[in-house]
Amino acid sequence: MIKENRYTIIDLGSNSFHMLTVTRQGNGFSVYSKSKQKVRLASGLDHNQNLTQQTMNNGWACLQQFRDELNQLAPCRILITATAALRMANNKQTFLDRAEIILQHPVKLISGIEEAKTIYRGVAFTDHIIEQMLVIDIGGASTELIIGKGHDILLATSLNMGCVTWLNNHFADNKLNQHNFDAAVNTARQVIQPQIESYQERGWSVTMGASGTIQAVHEINSRQKLSELLSLELLNQIKEQCILCQDISSLQIDGLKPSRIPVFASGLSILIALFECLDIKVMQRSQGALREGLISILFEDK
């Protein structure tokens, strides 16, 4: 039997697949259940930008588990989206066709700008910031930058860099050394450079960080109590801790969850580049991102 106040979104991300089910409560929601698997689609792109068969099989197996859960959840509305890794994959249709058969529901492949706008919606939906804000979200294969005020989006960009692709490009040898960090940060700076002028001209008074890398930094800082603020100084302190570990397989930092270890250094490099290029002094951690934005869309469409 369909549950009238139960809403489910599924996000086929470049790093992880997520399924989130909520119930509506007043102007917000409460989480009913959530599932997550590290599929890492972006790592499964070969040199021809095709998803390998093993990567697709892993993704489909995850979606079959989600389908089994959906049968029990019986939500009244479902929204399923796919993002950067599937935008990049030349054989995306092969994956998506099978995904839709498994899930028995259409999958919407959203553009980078749609993703950016949805992330902003999620932050606005959960954090209720009054001032003009810059929202940053580092995903597996793309990074979104959005300036907005209230519910109005003023400027949005999706950049082709993410913690999984930067892992493959700059930390493929597994080494956590100054050379790899410098290369990762400098390449990220080159990607960000064309956006700097338009973002600084528009301006913002609050910087909000969404999703995994920012959450990981917050968790490390909460455990170690290194700084009262999420600042560039804090990021560089954590980078030095990474370098002391020498390689990714030995990365153990107090407060860093094991599930975040493989892509943490690459995500941190991108975040450092963003702080430097956009002259960010302090960042706040957002409670919302893409999934919360998708929920707000489901509620609005009701």
N, C-alpha and C positions, 0 to 999 in steps of 0.2 A: 504493500500500500504506500502510495506517495505521501511524503511528509510535507505538509503545506508550508511550514516555516523553516525548511531546511534547504540551504543553497550550497552548491559545490562548484569550486573552480579547480581546474587542472592546468598546471603550467609546465610545458615541456621545455625546460631551460637548457642552456648550453652546458651547465655543470650538473644540475640536479633536476629531477622530475618531482614536482610537488602536487599533492592533492589536499585541498583544504575545504572542510565543510563547516558551515556556520549556521547559527540561528539568529534571526533578526531580533534586536532588542532596542526599542525606541529609535534613536538616531544612529545607533551603532550595531554591534553584533557581539555574540560570544562564540568562541570556538567550540564546535561539537566534536570534531576529530581532524587529525592531520596525519599525512603519510609523506615520506620523503625517501628518495633513493638517489645515490650519486651515480648517475648513468654516464656523465661526462661525454656527451655527444661531441663536443668540440675537440676532444682528444682523439676521437675516432674518425676524423677527416683525414683521408690520405693525401698524397701529393697532387692528386687530380681534383681535390676538393669533393670527393665522394665519401660518404659514410661507409666504413667497412661492414662486411656482413655480420661480424661478431658484435660490433657496436649496435647495429640495428636489432639484432636478436636480443641483446641485453635490454634495449629500450622497449621492445615489444613484450618481453617477459615482465618488465615493471608495469606496463600498461595493463597486462592481463591481471596482475594483482590488484591494480586500481579498479578494474572492471568488477572483479569479485567483491571488492569493498562497496562499490556503487550499488550492487544488487542488494546489499544489506542496508545501505544508507537511505536509498530511495528518495533523493532530494527532489524538490519541486522544480528547480531550475539548475542547469549545468552549463558552464562556459569553459571551453578548452582552448588554450592558445599555445602556439609554438613561437620561439624567438630566434636569436641570432645564429646559432649553429645550423638550424634548418633553413634559415635564409641563405646561408653560405653554401649548403650542400647541393651539388649538381643533381644528385639522385634523391632529392627531398621527396618527390612525389611517390616514389616507391615506399619510403618510410611512412608517409602520411596516409596513403591508401590503406595500408595494413593497420595503421593505428586507428583509423576511423571504423574499420571492421571490428577490431577488438573492443573499442570503447562504445560502439553502436551510437556514435554521436559525431557530428562534424568537428574538425580541428581547424581553428582559424590561425593561419600563419600571419602574424602581424609585422608591419614594417618597423624599422628602427625608430621612426618618429612616433608611430602609434605606441610603441613600447615606452618611449620617453614620456609621452603624455599620460599614459596609464600609470606609470610609476609616480608621476606628480600627483595624479588623482588620489593614489593610495596614501601618499604623505599628507596631503591636504585633508583627506578623510579621517585620518587617525590623529594628527598632531595639532590641527587647528591653529596654525601660526598666522598671526595677523600681518606681520611685516613682510616686505618683499624678500623672497628667499631663493637661494640656489640649492637645488637638489642634485645630489650625485649618487649614482648607483653603478657599482662595478660588477658586471655579470661575468659569465664564463667566456663569452666571445664578443661582448660589446660593453661599452660604458656610456651611460646616458647622463647628460647635463641639461638641467631644466631651470629656467628662472620663471617664477610666477608670483602672484599675489592673490591671496584668498583662493578662489577656484579658477582664476584666470591664468592661463599659460601665456607668457610673454615671449619666450625664446626656448627652443628645444632642439637638441642635437643628439644623435647616436653615433658614437665613434667605434671604429672597427678595432677594438682592443679589449681583452678581457683576461681574467686570471687563468683560464685554461690555455688560451692561445699564447699568452705571455710565458706560461710555464713551458710550453713546447718550443717557443722561439728563443728563450733566454736562460732557461734553467734545465734544458734537456739533459745536461751532463750530471744533474742531481746536486751540483755544487752550490753552496751558499757562501760566495766570496764577494769581495768588493767589485771585482771585474764584472761578474754576472749582474749584480745589482745596478752598477753604473750603466751597463748596456740596456737593461730593462727600463730604467728611469729615463735615460736619454732618448730611447726610441719612443717611449710614451710622450715625452715632451714634444717630439716632432709631430706626433699625431694631434696633440692638443693645440699646438702653436697657431694654426689658422683660425681657431675659435676665440683666442684670447681677447682681441680688440672688441669684438661685438658683445662679448659677455661683460667686459669691464665698462663699456659704454652704457649698457643697460643697468648694471649695478644691482647690488643686493645688500641686505643688512644682516641676514641670518643664513648660515650654511647648514644644510641637513644632509646627513649621510644615510643611505639605505642599504640593506642587504648584507651579504656575508663578510666581506673584508672589514667593513666598518664595525660590524657586530663582533668580529674576532678581536679587533683592536680594543674595543670597549671591554670585552671579557678579560683580556690580558691585563688591562689597566685596573679593572675592578679588583682583580686578584692581587696584583703586585703593588697597587697604589703608587704608581710612578708619577702621576700628574693629576691635577684637579681638572685639567682641560684636555680635550683631544686636539693636539697641536702638532705642528711639524717637528718640534723638539721631541715629543713623545714618539712619533713615528720613527725618527732616527735612532732613538734609544732601543726600540724594539728591533729595528734592522740590525743593530750591533749585536743584539742577543742572537738573532738568526745566524749571523756570520760566525759567532763563537761555536755554533753547533756544526759548522763546516759542510754538512750536506743534508738534503731534505729527509732522507731516511733516518737521520739522527736528530731531527728537529724536535726538541722538547723545550717548550717555554711555559713557565707557570701560567696557567689560565687559558692556554690554547688547546682547544678540543682536538682529539685525534682525527676526527673526520675533516677538520679544516687544514690539516698539515700539508697535504700535497700542493694546494694552490695558494697557500698563505703568502709566501715570499713574492710570488708574481703579482698577486693582488696588492700587496703592500707597496711594491715598486710603482704601480700605477697611481696609487693614492698619494705617494710622496710627490710624484710628478704633477699631479693635480694641485696639491697644496702650493708647490713652487711656482707653477705657471700662472695660477689664478690668484696668487698672493693671499691664500686663505690663512687667517690667523687662528680661528677656532671653528670646530665642527661639532654640531650636536647629532646624536644618533636618533634616527627616526624609528617609530614603531611600525610604519607602513612602507609599502613598496608596490611592486607589480601585483601581487596577489590581492592585496587590500584594494587596489584600484579596480581590479576585475570584480571584486565583490560589490564595490560601489556601483559599477555598471549593471550588475545583475539586479541590485535593489532598484536602480533607477528605471530599468526596463520593465519592471514588474507591473 
